[in-house]
């Protein structure tokens, strides 16, 4: 599937654009009003919640391959892994999520162009496949709750996150924060499951990363209005190698 593969007509269930599959939580048929500041905060919590059915539980973000090769075996290893992931892949994800949200709010940039640029920043075929699988699932979940605008059928996860954020009435900065947050929380949960780390200690690691997560989100928001080709292009070479190694591993718990 290419990044330019855009959505078709309304005959494709989960691909319906602009909230045509919108739910009516009050049951009275009334359209919900504009989301205020406090409402946006609550919506952001829903979007960033690991229990949202977006398929993220099936992906370890490189943790399983790192556990397999022995490079991630302790809390200290996990802390270093998460910090590195946040400042490379996390920054790119935050910037593209913010840019997609900004593009849909302003109409100045084609979301398909953003998706193409993110594809160019994802050299690993395994990572590209995992990102698009998560992006499509996220769009399905998002469209069950909010009027998500039309765009690529199976965009990269960060682009899908920006699209859903726009449909939910969030700002580019909030989309960036959600992207930065899930960059570390998903792999942290995977590490807990894979090697039995103390979940309280893992939570403490995430708490210590809070300032870094906020800084990455702010950097992503600052890049939101840049031309797509000028968005951050950092890459975690080790993450690419881990993804390719994991793809050919016979016995594994996670898809990626």
N, C-alpha and C positions, 0 to 999 in steps of 0.2 A: 504494500500500500504506500502510495506517495503522499507527501505533505499537501499536494494540491488537490487531493481527492475530496471535493467538497460535498456537502449534504445535498441529497436529492429532494424530491417532493414530500408531501405530507403523508404519503402512503407508507413510509418507513417509520414504524412506531416510535422508537426511542430517539429518532433523529428530528422530531418535529420542532421547528424553531419558534422563537418568540413566545414561549409559554403556552403553546396550544395544548399541552398536556398538563396545564397548571392545576394544582389541587386547591380545594376550597376548605381550609382548616376549620372555619366556623360553621360550614354547612348551610349558609344562608344565600349563597350565590353572589355575594358582594365582593367586589375587587378590593384587596387590601390597599390601604393608603400608603403614602410615602414612608420609607423607613427613616425614623429619626436617629439621632446619635446613639441613644441607649439601645434602640432596636438593632442598629448595625453591630454593636458590640455583641449582642446575643447571637445574631446571625453568624458573626465571625466564629464564635465558639462552636456553633453547629458545623460549620464548614471545616474547621480544624480538628474536630473530634475524631479520634481514631476509630470510633465505633460507626462512623458514617460508612455505609456499604459501598465503598469505592474500589475494593479489591486490594487495598494497600497491605492488608494482612498477609497476602501471598508473596510479598516481595521484601527482601531483607536489605536492599540497598548496598549489597556487596559484603555484608557481614558474614553470611554463611560461607562464602568462598574464603574469606579471611580466617574464619574459624578453622576451616578445613586445612589451610596451609600453615596453620599454627601461629600466624601473626597477630591474632586477636584471641587472647586467652585470659585476660584479667580486666578488672575495672580500669586500670591505668591505660591499657591498650584501647579499650572502648572509648575512653575520654579523648585520646589522641585521634582515634579514627573519626569520631563525630566532629571534632574541631576542624580537621582537615576537610572532611566532606562538606561542612557548612561553608567554609571559606572558598571553596571551588565550585562544586556542583550546586551548592546552596545559593551562592550569589547569582549564578546564571539563572537558576529557577526563580528566584525572587524578582530579578529584573524582567524576565519574560512574562511572569504572571502579572506584574504591575503594568507592563507594556500592553498586554492583551486587554486588560481591564480598561486602561486608558484609551486604547484604540477603539473599543466598542462604545466608550462614552463620548468620544470626540469625532469618530469617523475619519480621522486623519491617516490611519494606517490600516492596511488589509491584514486581518488576522492570519490569512493563509501565508502572507509574506513572513510574518513573525514565525510561523510554524516551520517554514522552509529554512529560515536563519537558525532556528534552534536545532534542526536536523543536521545542519552543517557543523554545529558545535558538539555533536554527539557521534564521535567516530566509531564507537562500538556498535555493531549490528545487534548484539544482545541487549544493550542498553536502549537502543532505539525501539526495539520491539517491546521491551518492558514498559517504557515510557508511554508509548502509544496505547498499549493495552490498558494501562491505568487511566490514561486520558479519556478513552472511550467510556470506561466504566464510571468515571467521575461525571462525565456529561450525562449519562443515564440517571445517575443518582440526583444530580443537580436539577435536571429537568422535571424530576418528580416533585420538586419543592419550589422552584423558582422559574421565572420566564427567561431562560437562558437564550441569548441571541444565536442566530445561525452562524456556522463556521465550518471548519474541516470536520469530516465524519469521525476521524480518530486522531485528534491532535496529540502532540506531546503533552505530558501531564501538566507541566507548568502553564502551557497555553490554555488547556482545558480549565485549570484552576482560575486563571484570569477571566475566562468566559463566564464561568459559574459565578465568580465574585461580582462581575458586572450585572448579571441577571439578578443577583440577590441584593443589589443596591449598595454594594460595598465600594470602597475607594481603592485606587491603585496601591496605596500604602498598606491597606488592610489585606489586599491580595498578596502583596510581597511578604507580609508578616506570616500569613498562613503558609506560604511556600517555604519560608525559612524554617518555620516550626516543624513541618512534616519532614523536612530534610534530616532532622536529627531524631525525632520521636519514633518514626517507623523502624529505623535500624536499631535504636536502643531497645525497643520491644523485642525485636528479633534476637538480639544478643541474650536477653533474659531467657528466652525460650530455648535457645540453642545450647548454651553452656551453663545454665542454671545460676546466673549471677543474682545476687541479692537485689530484689526489685526496689527496696528502699535506697540502697546505695546507687542504683541506676537513676532513680528519681533525683537524688542529690547531684549527680553529674549533670542532668538536664537543667536543674536549677542554677548550677554554676555557669551554664552556657547561655543563660537568659540575656545577658548584656550583649554577647556576640550575636545571638539571634536578632535582637533589636537592631544592632548596628548593620547587619546584613540586610534586614528589611528596609532600613532607611536608605542604604545604598541602592537597593533595587527600586525603591520609589523614586529616587533621584534620577534614575536612568529611564524612567517610564516613557518620557516624551522624546527620547532620542530616536533617530532613524534606526530601523531594525539592524542594519549592518554595523552600527556603532554600539550595540548593546554588548555587555560583558561577554568575553569569549574564553574565560578560564576553563581549564579541563583538569580533572584528576586522573592522570595517566594510570595510576594504580587501580582506580575504580574501573576503568575500561578493561584492564587486564583481568581483574577479578571477575568481571561480568562474563568475559569470553571463556575463562576457565570454568566458571560455574555452569555455563550453557552446555558443556560437554561432559559434565559430571553425571555419572549414572544414578547415584543414590543421593537425593537431596530433599530437604523439607520445603524449601521455598522455590518459587518460579524463577526468581532472580535474586 
